[in-house]
């Protein structure tokens, strides 16, 4: 549940939509999450 809370909060703060189907792309590491968010926010 912590992962979901983190993703939800980041999506809200960064004003980006993060579909559940993309969660596996982010869960491997913090770097993967940051890289994903850089691409979504661009």
N, CA, C and O atoms as a GROMACS GRO file, in nm:
protein
  168
    1UNK      N    1   0.082  -0.120   0.000
    1UNK     CA    2   0.000   0.000   0.000
    1UNK      C    3   0.086   0.126   0.000
    1UNK      O    4   0.044   0.228  -0.053
    2UNK      N    5   0.204   0.122   0.057
    2UNK     CA    6   0.290   0.240   0.059
    2UNK      C    7   0.327   0.285  -0.081
    2UNK      O    8   0.333   0.405  -0.108
    3UNK      N    9   0.351   0.189  -0.171
    3UNK     CA   10   0.384   0.224  -0.309
    3UNK      C   11   0.269   0.301  -0.373
    3UNK      O   12   0.290   0.401  -0.440
    4UNK      N   13   0.149   0.253  -0.351
    4UNK     CA   14   0.031   0.320  -0.409
    4UNK      C   15   0.015   0.461  -0.354
    4UNK      O   16  -0.019   0.553  -0.428
    5UNK      N   17   0.039   0.478  -0.227
    5UNK     CA   18   0.031   0.612  -0.166
    5UNK      C   19   0.137   0.704  -0.225
    5UNK      O   20   0.110   0.821  -0.253
    6UNK      N   21   0.257   0.652  -0.244
    6UNK     CA   22   0.365   0.731  -0.301
    6UNK      C   23   0.331   0.774  -0.443
    6UNK      O   24   0.344   0.891  -0.478
    7UNK      N   25   0.288   0.679  -0.525
    7UNK     CA   26   0.254   0.710  -0.664
    7UNK      C   27   0.138   0.809  -0.672
    7UNK      O   28   0.140   0.901  -0.753
    8UNK      N   29   0.039   0.789  -0.588
    8UNK     CA   30  -0.076   0.879  -0.587
    8UNK      C   31  -0.034   1.021  -0.550
    8UNK      O   32  -0.078   1.117  -0.613
    9UNK      N   33   0.048   1.033  -0.450
    9UNK     CA   34   0.093   1.166  -0.406
    9UNK      C   35   0.181   1.234  -0.510
    9UNK      O   36   0.168   1.354  -0.535
   10UNK      N   37   0.270   1.157  -0.572
   10UNK     CA   38   0.356   1.213  -0.676
   10UNK      C   39   0.273   1.260  -0.796
   10UNK      O   40   0.298   1.367  -0.850
   11UNK      N   41   0.176   1.181  -0.835
   11UNK     CA   42   0.089   1.217  -0.946
   11UNK      C   43   0.017   1.348  -0.917
   11UNK      O   44   0.005   1.435  -1.003
   12UNK      N   45  -0.032   1.361  -0.795
   12UNK     CA   46  -0.103   1.482  -0.756
   12UNK      C   47  -0.009   1.603  -0.753
   12UNK      O   48  -0.042   1.708  -0.807
   13UNK      N   49   0.106   1.587  -0.691
   13UNK     CA   50   0.201   1.698  -0.678
   13UNK      C   51   0.257   1.742  -0.813
   13UNK      O   52   0.279   1.861  -0.836
   14UNK      N   53   0.281   1.646  -0.902
   14UNK     CA   54   0.340   1.677  -1.032
   14UNK      C   55   0.237   1.701  -1.141
   14UNK      O   56   0.270   1.735  -1.254
   15UNK      N   57   0.110   1.682  -1.105
   15UNK     CA   58  -0.001   1.701  -1.198
   15UNK      C   59   0.016   1.617  -1.324
   15UNK      O   60   0.004   1.666  -1.436
   16UNK      N   61   0.044   1.488  -1.303
   16UNK     CA   62   0.055   1.392  -1.413
   16UNK      C   63  -0.037   1.273  -1.384
   16UNK      O   64  -0.065   1.240  -1.268
   17UNK      N   65  -0.083   1.211  -1.491
   17UNK     CA   66  -0.164   1.091  -1.477
   17UNK      C   67  -0.072   0.971  -1.486
   17UNK      O   68   0.009   0.961  -1.579
   18UNK      N   69  -0.083   0.880  -1.391
   18UNK     CA   70  -0.001   0.759  -1.390
   18UNK      C   71  -0.095   0.639  -1.392
   18UNK      O   72  -0.154   0.604  -1.290
   19UNK      N   73  -0.110   0.576  -1.509
   19UNK     CA   74  -0.199   0.460  -1.518
   19UNK      C   75  -0.141   0.339  -1.443
   19UNK      O   76  -0.019   0.320  -1.438
   20UNK      N   77  -0.229   0.259  -1.388
   20UNK     CA   78  -0.186   0.139  -1.313
   20UNK      C   79  -0.102   0.046  -1.399
   20UNK      O   80  -0.016  -0.024  -1.347
   21UNK      N   81  -0.126   0.045  -1.527
   21UNK     CA   82  -0.049  -0.044  -1.616
   21UNK      C   83   0.098  -0.005  -1.622
   21UNK      O   84   0.181  -0.086  -1.664
   22UNK      N   85   0.132   0.117  -1.582
   22UNK     CA   86   0.271   0.162  -1.582
   22UNK      C   87   0.343   0.133  -1.451
   22UNK      O   88   0.464   0.152  -1.443
   23UNK      N   89   0.274   0.088  -1.350
   23UNK     CA   90   0.337   0.062  -1.220
   23UNK      C   91   0.457  -0.033  -1.228
   23UNK      O   92   0.558  -0.007  -1.162
   24UNK      N   93   0.450  -0.140  -1.306
   24UNK     CA   94   0.568  -0.228  -1.314
   24UNK      C   95   0.693  -0.157  -1.366
   24UNK      O   96   0.805  -0.197  -1.332
   25UNK      N   97   0.676  -0.053  -1.447
   25UNK     CA   98   0.790   0.023  -1.498
   25UNK      C   99   0.860   0.103  -1.389
   25UNK      O  100   0.975   0.142  -1.404
   26UNK      N  101   0.790   0.129  -1.280
   26UNK     CA  102   0.843   0.216  -1.175
   26UNK      C  103   0.889   0.141  -1.051
   26UNK      O  104   0.962   0.198  -0.970
   27UNK      N  105   0.850   0.018  -1.036
   27UNK     CA  106   0.867  -0.049  -0.907
   27UNK      C  107   1.007  -0.107  -0.886
   27UNK      O  108   1.042  -0.143  -0.773
   28UNK      N  109   1.088  -0.117  -0.991
   28UNK     CA  110   1.219  -0.180  -0.979
   28UNK      C  111   1.315  -0.104  -0.889
   28UNK      O  112   1.388  -0.165  -0.811
   29UNK      N  113   1.315   0.028  -0.900
   29UNK     CA  114   1.408   0.107  -0.821
   29UNK      C  115   1.361   0.252  -0.815
   29UNK      O  116   1.271   0.293  -0.889
   30UNK      N  117   1.421   0.327  -0.728
   30UNK     CA  118   1.390   0.469  -0.718
   30UNK      C  119   1.432   0.541  -0.846
   30UNK      O  120   1.363   0.632  -0.892
   31UNK      N  121   1.545   0.500  -0.904
   31UNK     CA  122   1.589   0.558  -1.031
   31UNK      C  123   1.486   0.535  -1.141
   31UNK      O  124   1.460   0.625  -1.220
   32UNK      N  125   1.428   0.416  -1.146
   32UNK     CA  126   1.327   0.386  -1.246
   32UNK      C  127   1.206   0.475  -1.228
   32UNK      O  128   1.148   0.524  -1.326
   33UNK      N  129   1.167   0.498  -1.104
   33UNK     CA  130   1.054   0.586  -1.075
   33UNK      C  131   1.083   0.730  -1.118
   33UNK      O  132   0.999   0.794  -1.181
   34UNK      N  133   1.201   0.779  -1.086
   34UNK     CA  134   1.239   0.915  -1.122
   34UNK      C  135   1.244   0.931  -1.275
   34UNK      O  136   1.194   1.030  -1.328
   35UNK      N  137   1.303   0.835  -1.344
   35UNK     CA  138   1.310   0.841  -1.490
   35UNK      C  139   1.171   0.838  -1.552
   35UNK      O  140   1.143   0.912  -1.646
   36UNK      N  141   1.085   0.754  -1.500
   36UNK     CA  142   0.948   0.748  -1.549
   36UNK      C  143   0.880   0.884  -1.533
   36UNK      O  144   0.817   0.933  -1.627
   37UNK      N  145   0.892   0.942  -1.417
   37UNK     CA  146   0.826   1.070  -1.389
   37UNK      C  147   0.884   1.183  -1.474
   37UNK      O  148   0.812   1.274  -1.515
   38UNK      N  149   1.012   1.179  -1.502
   38UNK     CA  150   1.073   1.281  -1.589
   38UNK      C  151   1.008   1.276  -1.727
   38UNK      O  152   0.978   1.380  -1.786
   39UNK      N  153   0.987   1.156  -1.778
   39UNK     CA  154   0.929   1.142  -1.910
   39UNK      C  155   0.781   1.179  -1.911
   39UNK      O  156   0.734   1.238  -2.008
   40UNK      N  157   0.708   1.147  -1.807
   40UNK     CA  158   0.565   1.178  -1.801
   40UNK      C  159   0.542   1.327  -1.781
   40UNK      O  160   0.446   1.383  -1.835
   41UNK      N  161   0.627   1.392  -1.707
   41UNK     CA  162   0.609   1.534  -1.677
   41UNK      C  163   0.658   1.624  -1.790
   41UNK      O  164   0.625   1.743  -1.794
   42UNK      N  165   0.734   1.569  -1.881
   42UNK     CA  166   0.791   1.650  -1.990
   42UNK      C  167   0.687   1.689  -2.093
   42UNK      O  168   0.720   1.757  -2.191
   0.00000   0.00000   0.00000
